[in-house]
Every structure is written in structure tokens, then in C-alpha cells.
Amino acid sequence: QVQLAESGGGSVQSGGSLKLSCTASEYSEHIFGVYCMAWFRQAPGKEREGVAAIDHAGSTTYADSVTGRFTISQDVAKATLILEMNSLKPEDTAMYYCAAAPVCGGELPPLIAVGYWGQGTQVTVSS
């Protein structure tokens, strides 16, 4: 069974930076370089939304709200997904989830397409 684990969340002030990581458990590493890997986030009282995605070829897609501030990348050999977040804003405060979907299709995968989720890591940005 595929298991994903996020790390790197925390509390920062507005304008600060954080780096999130997502690793796959043993015997789950095969999804990297095959699946569409993505980051989602969910703020209190709001729906979960896609933030960034990267496909098996390394093509990336971002939500408009984070374009130019966030960078998604993956190290297939290490089965690790990264989200570098710069110029953070209070509205970026949310639980961030690592996810895997069969395909990206050049866009952020819809929730219904996600096959595997991590448990989430909290990001809090204070003004």
C-alpha cells in the first residue's frame, strides 16, 4: 500500500519561506516518476484545493494564487516531492497535503482523481 508522509510545515511571518517534503514509504517509491505528484491545501472552513503538480516528465502546473512564489520539484531517485514556498502570505495558512494521481493532464488534478494522500503538515503564516 502506498503511504506518503509530509514534513517541513511550521509557523512563519508574512514574507517568509518554508520548504515542504513528501516521501514515500518503502515499496511505494515506484509512484515517483510514474504518477502525477501534487500538493493540495485546505484552510479551516474551506474546500481542499490544488496548489501545484508535477508529472512524470517534470512538467509543472500551479494555482494562480501561488504562481511565482511556490516551486514544486521531485527527486525520483529519492522518492521525494518538494514544495518550496517563498513570499508567504497569511492566506497561505492551511494544512498542506501530498497527493498522487494517475495523470496530471497539464493541469492540477481534481480531488476525485487523487488515489493516494499524505496525512498533511500544517503551515501557518502570521501577518
NORWORA-V249112 format. One record per run of one state. SS is the DSSP state (alpha for helix, beta for strand, coil for the rest). FROM is the first residue (numbers start at 0). LEN is the number of residues. Records with the same first field share a line. If there is no record, write none. Layout:
SS->FROM-LEN, FROM-LEN
//
This chain:
coil->0-3, 7-2, 13-4, 24-4, 31-4, 42-6, 54-5, 62-7, 75-4, 85-4, 92-1, 101-9, 118-2, 126-1
beta->3-4, 9-4, 17-7, 35-7, 48-6, 59-3, 69-6, 79-6, 93-8, 113-5, 120-6
alpha->28-3, 89-3, 110-3
//
